[in-house]
Amino acid sequence: MRIAIIFTAMFWLFAGQARSQISFTEKGLDYFMFQQDWSCGVAIIDLNDDAIAEIVVANNSDRNRLYFRFDTLYTDLAQQYGVNQTNHHHSITIADIDKDIRPDLYISGDPPYSYEGR
């Protein structure tokens, strides 16, 4: 069983041989997931029922990301699926909000800022 932990702008995979040998290895570049922005929230869910988890990232200073895994690489398809907004986002919740048996994304954040006159 492989366990993954995601930190801001990094992707860490469990590298220990057993639970008693806990260690992690940064593999973001190997999976094409390295970001250089302010990521604040992350959610992991299998959105397309292919038994491979997709990763949704809320960003504070750049656009949101939605990573789908193809072979061994993750590809950001946020623009294709309409969740690539830039709006100082902080957190993500996944729930069936409209009760249609499909997962919905709720991405919270601050309203757009205007710095004119400050």
Backbone torsions as a table, in degrees:
resi	resn	phi	psi	omega
1	MET	NA	127.5	178.0
2	ARG	-100.9	133.5	178.3
3	ILE	-116.8	134.8	179.9
4	ALA	-118.6	143.0	172.9
5	ILE	-123.2	133.3	-179.3
6	ILE	-112.8	128.4	174.5
7	PHE	-113.9	167.1	179.1
8	THR	-52.4	120.6	174.5
9	ALA	65.0	13.0	178.4
10	MET	-140.6	155.6	-179.5
11	PHE	-128.3	112.6	-174.7
12	TRP	-108.6	127.9	175.5
13	LEU	-104.7	143.0	175.7
14	PHE	-62.0	124.7	-175.4
15	ALA	-113.6	-6.5	-179.6
16	GLY	-70.1	156.2	178.6
17	GLN	-81.8	-20.2	-179.9
18	ALA	-153.7	167.1	179.9
19	ARG	-62.7	-23.1	178.0
20	SER	-78.4	-12.6	179.1
21	GLN	-115.8	71.1	-174.6
22	ILE	-77.3	122.4	171.7
23	SER	-158.1	156.3	-178.8
24	PHE	-130.5	150.4	178.3
25	THR	-125.8	131.0	179.2
26	GLU	-72.7	122.5	-175.3
27	LYS	-128.9	19.0	-177.0
28	GLY	-55.9	-44.1	180.0
29	LEU	-68.4	-33.9	178.3
30	ASP	-64.8	-33.1	-179.4
31	TYR	-101.0	6.4	179.7
32	PHE	60.3	46.1	-177.4
33	MET	-124.3	17.7	-178.5
34	PHE	-78.9	129.0	179.2
35	GLN	-120.8	147.3	174.9
36	GLN	-120.2	58.3	177.3
37	ASP	-143.1	-177.7	-175.8
38	TRP	-93.1	87.3	177.5
39	SER	-82.3	129.6	-175.7
40	CYS	-113.1	-31.6	-177.0
41	GLY	-138.0	153.1	179.2
42	VAL	-144.2	144.5	173.9
43	ALA	-136.6	144.1	-178.4
44	ILE	-125.4	124.1	-178.0
45	ILE	-158.2	150.4	174.2
46	ASP	-87.3	95.8	-175.9
47	LEU	-77.1	-29.1	-174.5
48	ASN	-112.0	16.8	174.6
49	ASP	55.5	38.9	176.8
50	ASP	-105.8	10.8	179.7
51	ALA	67.7	17.4	175.0
52	ILE	-124.0	124.7	-175.2
53	ALA	-72.1	136.2	170.8
54	GLU	-91.7	156.8	-176.8
55	ILE	-124.3	123.5	178.7
56	VAL	-107.2	130.0	-177.7
57	VAL	-123.3	125.0	174.8
58	ALA	-91.5	127.8	-178.2
59	ASN	-114.2	143.4	-179.6
60	ASN	-88.4	-34.7	-173.6
61	SER	-116.3	-4.1	-179.0
62	ASP	-140.4	-178.1	-178.5
63	ARG	-72.2	157.2	176.5
64	ASN	-68.8	159.8	-179.6
65	ARG	-123.8	148.8	173.2
66	LEU	-137.8	103.3	-174.6
67	TYR	-94.3	126.6	170.5
68	PHE	-109.8	141.4	-179.6
69	ARG	-95.7	126.9	175.0
70	PHE	-123.5	120.1	-174.0
71	ASP	57.5	-112.9	-178.7
72	THR	-110.3	2.8	-178.1
73	LEU	-115.7	147.1	172.4
74	TYR	-95.2	139.2	179.6
75	THR	-121.7	133.5	179.6
76	ASP	-79.1	114.4	179.4
77	LEU	-115.7	25.3	-177.2
78	ALA	-59.6	-41.4	-179.4
79	GLN	-65.6	-43.5	179.9
80	GLN	-59.2	-35.7	-177.2
81	TYR	-99.6	4.5	172.1
82	GLY	78.5	24.6	179.2
83	VAL	-119.9	25.3	-174.7
84	ASN	-95.6	25.0	-179.2
85	GLN	-65.9	152.6	172.4
86	THR	-113.4	112.9	-175.7
87	ASN	-158.1	38.2	179.1
88	HIS	52.6	55.2	-178.8
89	HIS	-80.9	149.0	-173.3
90	HIS	-124.2	-35.8	-175.0
91	SER	-148.6	163.2	-178.3
92	ILE	-132.5	136.8	172.4
93	THR	-127.3	138.6	177.2
94	ILE	-114.5	125.5	179.5
95	ALA	-158.3	163.1	174.4
96	ASP	-90.0	79.8	-173.3
97	ILE	-67.2	-41.4	-177.0
98	ASP	-94.9	10.0	174.3
99	LYS	56.0	44.4	176.6
100	ASP	-109.5	14.6	178.1
101	ILE	67.6	19.0	174.7
102	ARG	-122.5	147.1	-178.9
103	PRO	-71.4	138.0	174.5
104	ASP	-112.9	148.6	178.5
105	LEU	-102.9	129.8	171.1
106	TYR	-115.1	112.6	-178.6
107	ILE	-112.3	113.0	-176.5
108	SER	-93.6	155.9	179.2
109	GLY	-177.4	-177.9	178.7
110	ASP	-84.9	156.3	173.6
111	PRO	-68.9	161.7	178.0
112	PRO	-58.7	141.9	-178.6
113	TYR	-96.6	145.6	170.0
114	SER	-119.6	120.3	-176.9
115	TYR	-96.9	6.1	179.9
116	GLU	-67.4	135.9	176.8
117	GLY	79.3	7.8	179.6
118	ARG	-94.6	NA	NA
